[in-house]
Amino acid sequence: MSCCRYYYAVVVCDSSATANHLYMTLDGTEFLKTANVFDLQFIPDSREFKHPARDVATEVPFFCRFVSRFQNQFTYSDIDL
């Protein structure tokens, strides 16, 4: 598991109601069928990041589609009894 990488995204919401809705709806849910779980956290406006954003999105591109595939090494394990 030491080869796993962790990625993060920062979402700027138009209101605290929107942020709360996203949090209540998505926190702890699995992304598609990848065994990757959303871990949402509050980031204060005063937070400064060491590195600039690599990518910025303000809308979903027309050509964007999600590929649903299983990552078998993370979705199950064999148990030796």
N, C-alpha and C positions, 0 to 999 in steps of 0.2 A: 504494500500500500504506500510505500514511501515515494513511489513514482507518480502518485496522483497529484494533480495540480488543482488549485483552487482559483476560481474566477469570481469576480464580483461586478455588479453593475450598480449605478446610482440613478435613482429615479427622482425627478423633481416633480412634485404634484402641485396642482393649482389651488388646493385647499387641504386643510387637515381632514376634512370629511372624505376626500378622495384617498388620501394616504391611509386613513383608518380602514376604508373599505378594501383597499388592496391588501393591507396587512391581514385583516380578518378573513379574507377570501383565500389568499395564497400561502400564508406562512405555514410551513410544514407539509405542503402538498408536493407530490411527485411531478417532475417535469416530464410530460409524455410518459413513455415507458422506459426511462433510462436509469432508474434507481437513484437519480439525482433529486434531492429534496430542497425546496426553497427555504432559506433561513433568513427571513426579513428582519432588519433591525433599523432603529431610528438613528439617523446621522444628523447632528445639530448643524445649523447653518454656519457656525463658526469653524467647522472642521476643514482643515486644509490638507490636501493630498500631496505626497512627495512628487508624484509623476503626473503629467498631463493626461487627459483622457485619450485613449488610443482611437476610439470610435465614438461618434455622437449620432444619435438618431432622434428625429422629431416626429417621425411617422413610420408606419410599416410599409416597406417597398411593395409595389404591386407584384413583383416576381417572387416575393418571399413565401416559401412554403416549408413546413417542418417535415423532416424525415423521421418517421417513426421506426426505430430499430431497437432491438434489445442489446444490451451490453451484458452478455451472459455471465461474464466473470464477476459482475456486481449484483446480479439479480437472484442468484442462488448459490448454495455451496453444498458440497458433498460431506456427509457426516460419517465418519468411521466409528462403528460401535464395537 
